[in-house]
Amino acid sequence: MAEAALMLDFYGALLTPRSVETMSLYYNEDLSLAEIAYHFDISRQSVHDTLKRGRRQLLDYESKLGLVAKARCRRSCIEQINSALLAGDIDQVYIHLQHMAELE
């Protein structure tokens, strides 16, 4: 679920407002299908379909754009740079900075 919430943060603007709200209630607020259905006055099946369609779209955007994967890689590089700086290993800092530059 955390993966879907993260993709929603990155690609939510590409979805319909209803899809974003439904997915946010489910993934971020941890509401059940029944609670979301009650909130929108729709069926649980409709909520399920909206979530399924939205998740499929998010996965499609991620497979094409890879923004979440790049963000994770950047975060890892930053952590490794911090560790290398604390250890005084400037060569490793340089290697990780190069790796970050290659992500762009």
SEMIDREN-685701 format. One line per 3 residues: number of its first residue (from 1); for each residue y, x, z of N, C-alpha, C, O, CB. Coordinates in nm, 2 decimals, padded with zeros to 4 digits, m for minus. Glycine has a CB too. Example, Ala and Ser with C-alpha at 12.3 -4.5 7.8 and 13.67 -1.06 7.14 Angstrom:
# residues 2
1 = m00.57/01.32/00.78/m00.45/01.23/00.78/m00.33/01.32/00.78/m00.33/01.42/00.85/m00.45/01.13/00.90  m00.22/01.28/00.71/m00.11/01.37/00.71/00.00/01.29/00.79/00.11/01.34/00.80/m00.06/01.41/00.57
//
This chain:
# residues 104
1 = m00.12/00.08/00.00/00.00/00.00/00.00/00.13/00.09/00.00/00.23/00.05/m00.06/00.00/m00.09/00.12  00.12/00.20/00.07/00.24/00.28/00.07/00.28/00.33/m00.07/00.39/00.35/m00.10/00.22/00.40/00.17  00.17/00.35/m00.15/00.20/00.40/m00.29/00.28/00.29/m00.36/00.37/00.32/m00.44/00.06/00.43/m00.36
4 = 00.24/00.17/m00.35/00.31/00.06/m00.42/00.45/00.04/m00.37/00.54/00.02/m00.45/00.23/m00.07/m00.40  00.47/00.06/m00.24/00.61/00.05/m00.18/00.69/00.16/m00.24/00.81/00.14/m00.27/00.60/00.06/m00.03  00.64/00.28/m00.25/00.71/00.39/m00.30/00.75/00.37/m00.45/00.86/00.40/m00.49/00.63/00.52/m00.29
7 = 00.65/00.32/m00.53/00.68/00.30/m00.67/00.78/00.18/m00.68/00.87/00.19/m00.77/00.55/00.25/m00.74  00.78/00.09/m00.59/00.88/m00.02/m00.59/01.02/00.04/m00.57/01.11/m00.01/m00.63/00.84/m00.12/m00.48  01.03/00.14/m00.48/01.16/00.20/m00.46/01.21/00.27/m00.58/01.33/00.26/m00.61/01.15/00.30/m00.34
10 = 01.12/00.33/m00.66/01.16/00.41/m00.78/01.19/00.31/m00.90/01.28/00.33/m00.97/01.06/00.51/m00.81  01.10/00.21/m00.92/01.10/00.14/m01.04/01.14/m00.01/m01.02/01.14/m00.09/m01.11/00.97/00.14/m01.10  01.18/m00.05/m00.90/01.21/m00.19/m00.87/01.31/m00.25/m00.96/01.31/m00.37/m00.99/01.25/m00.20/m00.73
13 = 01.41/m00.17/m01.00/01.52/m00.22/m01.08/01.47/m00.26/m01.22/01.54/m00.33/m01.29/01.63/m00.11/m01.10  01.35/m00.22/m01.26/01.29/m00.25/m01.39/01.21/m00.38/m01.38/01.17/m00.44/m01.49/01.21/m00.14/m01.44  01.19/m00.44/m01.26/01.12/m00.56/m01.25/01.22/m00.68/m01.23/01.34/m00.66/m01.21/01.03/m00.55/m01.13
16 = 01.16/m00.80/m01.24/01.25/m00.92/m01.22/01.28/m00.93/m01.07/01.21/m00.88/m00.98/01.17/m01.05/m01.26  01.40/m00.99/m01.04/01.43/m01.00/m00.90/01.33/m01.07/m00.81/01.30/m01.03/m00.70/01.56/m01.08/m00.89  01.26/m01.17/m00.87/01.16/m01.25/m00.79/01.04/m01.15/m00.77/00.98/m01.16/m00.66/01.11/m01.37/m00.87
19 = 01.00/m01.07/m00.87/00.89/m00.98/m00.85/00.92/m00.88/m00.74/00.84/m00.85/m00.65/00.85/m00.91/m00.98  01.04/m00.83/m00.74/01.09/m00.73/m00.64/01.08/m00.79/m00.50/01.03/m00.73/m00.41/01.23/m00.67/m00.68  01.14/m00.91/m00.49/01.14/m00.97/m00.36/01.00/m01.00/m00.31/00.97/m00.98/m00.19/01.22/m01.10/m00.36
22 = 00.92/m01.05/m00.40/00.78/m01.08/m00.36/00.70/m00.95/m00.31/00.64/m00.95/m00.21/00.70/m01.15/m00.47  00.72/m00.85/m00.39/00.65/m00.72/m00.36/00.71/m00.66/m00.24/00.63/m00.60/m00.16/00.66/m00.63/m00.48  00.84/m00.67/m00.22/00.90/m00.61/m00.10/00.85/m00.69/00.03/00.82/m00.62/00.13/01.05/m00.62/m00.11
25 = 00.84/m00.82/00.02/00.79/m00.89/00.13/00.64/m00.86/00.17/00.61/m00.85/00.28/00.80/m01.04/00.11  00.57/m00.83/00.06/00.43/m00.80/00.08/00.41/m00.65/00.13/00.34/m00.63/00.23/00.35/m00.82/m00.04  00.46/m00.56/00.06/00.44/m00.42/00.08/00.53/m00.36/00.19/00.49/m00.28/00.27/00.46/m00.34/m00.04
28 = 00.65/m00.40/00.20/00.75/m00.35/00.30/00.75/m00.43/00.43/00.76/m00.37/00.54/00.89/m00.34/00.24  00.75/m00.56/00.42/00.76/m00.64/00.54/00.62/m00.69/00.59/00.62/m00.75/00.70/00.84/m00.77/00.50  00.52/m00.66/00.52/00.38/m00.69/00.56/00.35/m00.84/00.58/00.28/m00.87/00.67/00.35/m00.61/00.69
31 = 00.42/m00.92/00.50/00.39/m01.06/00.50/00.26/m01.09/00.42/00.22/m01.02/00.33/00.51/m01.14/00.44  00.19/m01.20/00.47/00.07/m01.24/00.40/00.10/m01.32/00.27/00.21/m01.36/00.25/m00.02/m01.32/00.49  00.00/m01.34/00.19/00.02/m01.42/00.07/00.06/m01.56/00.11/00.15/m01.62/00.05/m00.11/m01.43/m00.01
34 = 00.00/m01.61/00.22/00.04/m01.75/00.26/00.19/m01.75/00.31/00.26/m01.85/00.28/m00.05/m01.79/00.37  00.23/m01.65/00.38/00.37/m01.65/00.43/00.47/m01.64/00.31/00.57/m01.70/00.32/00.39/m01.53/00.53  00.43/m01.56/00.22/00.52/m01.54/00.10/00.52/m01.67/00.02/00.63/m01.72/m00.03/00.48/m01.42/00.01
37 = 00.41/m01.73/00.01/00.40/m01.86/m00.07/00.48/m01.97/00.00/00.55/m02.04/m00.06/00.25/m01.91/m00.08  00.48/m01.97/00.13/00.56/m02.07/00.21/00.71/m02.04/00.19/00.79/m02.13/00.17/00.52/m02.06/00.36  00.75/m01.91/00.19/00.89/m01.87/00.18/00.94/m01.92/00.04/01.06/m01.96/00.03/00.90/m01.72/00.19
40 = 00.86/m01.90/m00.06/00.91/m01.94/m00.20/00.87/m02.08/m00.24/00.91/m02.13/m00.35/00.86/m01.84/m00.30  00.79/m02.15/m00.15/00.74/m02.28/m00.19/00.66/m02.28/m00.32/00.68/m02.36/m00.41/00.85/m02.38/m00.20  00.56/m02.18/m00.32/00.47/m02.17/m00.44/00.33/m02.15/m00.38/00.31/m02.14/m00.26/00.52/m02.05/m00.53
43 = 00.23/m02.15/m00.47/00.10/m02.13/m00.43/00.06/m01.99/m00.39/00.13/m01.89/m00.44/00.00/m02.18/m00.53  m00.04/m01.97/m00.31/m00.09/m01.83/m00.28/m00.13/m01.76/m00.41/m00.11/m01.64/m00.43/m00.20/m01.84/m00.18  m00.19/m01.84/m00.50/m00.24/m01.78/m00.63/m00.12/m01.73/m00.71/m00.13/m01.63/m00.77/m00.32/m01.89/m00.71
46 = m00.01/m01.80/m00.71/00.11/m01.76/m00.78/00.16/m01.62/m00.72/00.20/m01.53/m00.79/00.22/m01.86/m00.77  00.16/m01.62/m00.59/00.20/m01.49/m00.52/00.11/m01.38/m00.56/00.15/m01.27/m00.59/00.20/m01.51/m00.36  m00.02/m01.41/m00.55/m00.12/m01.31/m00.59/m00.10/m01.26/m00.74/m00.10/m01.14/m00.76/m00.26/m01.36/m00.58
49 = m00.08/m01.35/m00.83/m00.05/m01.32/m00.97/00.08/m01.23/m00.98/00.08/m01.13/m01.06/m00.04/m01.44/m01.05  00.18/m01.27/m00.91/00.31/m01.19/m00.92/00.29/m01.05/m00.87/00.34/m00.96/m00.93/00.42/m01.26/m00.84  00.21/m01.04/m00.76/00.19/m00.90/m00.70/00.10/m00.82/m00.80/00.13/m00.70/m00.82/00.11/m00.92/m00.57
52 = 00.00/m00.88/m00.85/m00.09/m00.81/m00.95/m00.01/m00.77/m01.07/m00.03/m00.65/m01.11/m00.21/m00.90/m00.99  00.07/m00.86/m01.13/00.15/m00.82/m01.25/00.25/m00.71/m01.21/00.27/m00.62/m01.29/00.22/m00.95/m01.30  00.32/m00.73/m01.10/00.42/m00.63/m01.06/00.35/m00.49/m01.04/00.41/m00.39/m01.08/00.49/m00.67/m00.93
55 = 00.24/m00.49/m00.97/00.17/m00.36/m00.94/00.13/m00.29/m01.08/00.14/m00.17/m01.09/00.05/m00.38/m00.85  00.08/m00.38/m01.17/00.04/m00.32/m01.30/00.16/m00.26/m01.37/00.15/m00.16/m01.43/m00.03/m00.44/m01.38  00.27/m00.33/m01.36/00.40/m00.28/m01.43/00.44/m00.15/m01.36/00.48/m00.05/m01.43/00.51/m00.38/m01.42
58 = 00.44/m00.14/m01.23/00.47/m00.02/m01.16/00.38/00.09/m01.20/00.43/00.21/m01.22/00.47/m00.04/m01.01  00.25/00.07/m01.20/00.16/00.18/m01.24/00.19/00.22/m01.39/00.18/00.34/m01.42/00.02/00.13/m01.23  00.22/00.13/m01.47/00.25/00.16/m01.61/00.38/00.25/m01.62/00.38/00.35/m01.69/00.27/00.03/m01.70
61 = 00.48/00.21/m01.54/00.61/00.29/m01.54/00.58/00.43/m01.49/00.63/00.53/m01.54/00.71/00.22/m01.45  00.50/00.44/m01.38/00.47/00.57/m01.32/00.39/00.66/m01.42/00.41/00.78/m01.43/00.39/00.55/m01.19  00.29/00.59/m01.49/00.21/00.67/m01.59/00.30/00.72/m01.70/00.27/00.83/m01.76/00.10/00.59/m01.65
64 = 00.40/00.65/m01.74/00.49/00.69/m01.85/00.60/00.79/m01.80/00.64/00.88/m01.87/00.55/00.57/m01.91  00.66/00.76/m01.68/00.77/00.84/m01.64/00.74/00.95/m01.53/00.80/01.05/m01.53/00.88/00.75/m01.58  00.64/00.92/m01.45/00.60/01.01/m01.35/00.70/01.05/m01.24/00.69/01.16/m01.19/00.56/01.14/m01.41
67 = 00.79/00.96/m01.21/00.90/00.99/m01.11/00.84/01.01/m00.97/00.89/01.10/m00.90/01.00/00.89/m01.11  00.75/00.93/m00.93/00.69/00.94/m00.80/00.62/01.08/m00.78/00.63/01.15/m00.68/00.60/00.83/m00.77  00.54/01.11/m00.88/00.46/01.24/m00.88/00.56/01.36/m00.87/00.54/01.45/m00.80/00.37/01.25/m01.00
70 = 00.67/01.35/m00.95/00.77/01.46/m00.95/00.84/01.47/m00.81/00.86/01.58/m00.77/00.87/01.44/m01.06  00.87/01.35/m00.75/00.93/01.35/m00.62/00.84/01.42/m00.52/00.88/01.49/m00.43/00.97/01.21/m00.58  00.71/01.38/m00.53/00.62/01.44/m00.43/00.61/01.59/m00.45/00.60/01.67/m00.35/00.48/01.38/m00.45
73 = 00.60/01.63/m00.57/00.60/01.78/m00.60/00.72/01.85/m00.55/00.71/01.96/m00.49/00.58/01.80/m00.75  00.84/01.79/m00.57/00.96/01.85/m00.52/00.96/01.86/m00.37/01.00/01.96/m00.31/01.08/01.76/m00.56  00.91/01.75/m00.30/00.91/01.76/m00.16/00.81/01.87/m00.11/00.84/01.94/m00.02/00.86/01.62/m00.10
76 = 00.70/01.88/m00.18/00.61/01.99/m00.14/00.67/02.13/m00.16/00.66/02.22/m00.08/00.48/01.98/m00.23  00.74/02.14/m00.27/00.81/02.27/m00.30/00.91/02.30/m00.19/00.92/02.41/m00.15/00.88/02.27/m00.44  00.99/02.20/m00.15/01.09/02.22/m00.05/01.03/02.26/00.08/01.08/02.35/00.15/01.17/02.09/m00.03
79 = 00.92/02.20/00.12/00.85/02.24/00.24/00.80/02.38/00.23/00.81/02.45/00.33/00.73/02.14/00.27  00.75/02.42/00.12/00.70/02.55/00.10/00.81/02.66/00.10/00.80/02.77/00.15/00.61/02.57/m00.03  00.92/02.62/00.04/01.04/02.70/00.04/01.09/02.72/00.19/01.12/02.84/00.23/01.16/02.65/m00.04
82 = 01.09/02.62/00.26/01.13/02.63/00.40/01.04/02.72/00.48/01.08/02.80/00.56/01.14/02.49/00.47  00.91/02.70/00.46/00.81/02.79/00.53/00.83/02.94/00.49/00.83/03.03/00.57/00.67/02.75/00.50  00.85/02.96/00.36/00.87/03.10/00.31/01.00/03.16/00.36/01.00/03.27/00.40/00.87/03.10/00.15
85 = 01.10/03.08/00.37/01.23/03.13/00.43/01.21/03.17/00.58/01.26/03.27/00.62/01.34/03.02/00.42  01.14/03.08/00.65/01.12/03.11/00.79/01.03/03.24/00.81/01.05/03.31/00.90/01.04/02.99/00.86  00.94/03.26/00.71/00.86/03.38/00.72/00.93/03.50/00.65/00.87/03.61/00.66/00.72/03.35/00.64
88 = 01.04/03.48/00.59/01.11/03.59/00.53/01.05/03.64/00.40/01.08/03.75/00.36/01.12/03.71/00.62  00.97/03.55/00.34/00.90/03.59/00.21/00.99/03.54/00.09/00.96/03.43/00.04/00.76/03.52/00.21  01.08/03.62/00.05/01.17/03.58/m00.06/01.10/03.57/m00.19/01.14/03.48/m00.27/01.28/03.69/m00.07
91 = 00.99/03.64/m00.21/00.92/03.63/m00.34/00.86/03.49/m00.35/00.86/03.43/m00.46/00.80/03.73/m00.34  00.81/03.43/m00.24/00.75/03.30/m00.24/00.86/03.19/m00.26/00.84/03.09/m00.33/00.68/03.27/m00.11  00.98/03.22/m00.21/01.09/03.13/m00.23/01.13/03.12/m00.37/01.14/03.01/m00.43/01.22/03.18/m00.14
94 = 01.13/03.24/m00.44/01.16/03.24/m00.58/01.06/03.17/m00.66/01.09/03.10/m00.76/01.18/03.39/m00.62  00.93/03.19/m00.63/00.82/03.13/m00.71/00.84/02.97/m00.70/00.82/02.90/m00.80/00.69/03.17/m00.65  00.86/02.92/m00.58/00.87/02.78/m00.56/01.00/02.72/m00.62/01.00/02.61/m00.67/00.87/02.74/m00.41
97 = 01.11/02.80/m00.62/01.23/02.75/m00.69/01.20/02.74/m00.84/01.25/02.65/m00.91/01.34/02.85/m00.66  01.13/02.84/m00.90/01.09/02.83/m01.04/01.01/02.71/m01.07/01.03/02.64/m01.17/01.02/02.96/m01.08  00.91/02.69/m00.98/00.83/02.57/m01.00/00.91/02.44/m01.00/00.89/02.35/m01.08/00.72/02.56/m00.89
100 = 01.01/02.43/m00.91/01.09/02.31/m00.90/01.17/02.30/m01.03/01.19/02.19/m01.09/01.19/02.32/m00.78  01.22/02.41/m01.08/01.30/02.41/m01.21/01.21/02.36/m01.33/01.26/02.29/m01.42/01.36/02.55/m01.24  01.09/02.39/m01.32/01.00/02.35/m01.43/00.97/02.20/m01.43/00.92/02.15/m01.53/00.86/02.43/m01.42
103 = 00.99/02.14/m01.32/00.97/01.99/m01.31/01.06/01.91/m01.39/01.03/01.80/m01.43/00.97/01.95/m01.16  01.18/01.97/m01.41/01.28/01.90/m01.49/01.25/01.91/m01.63/01.32/01.86/m01.72/01.42/01.95/m01.46
//
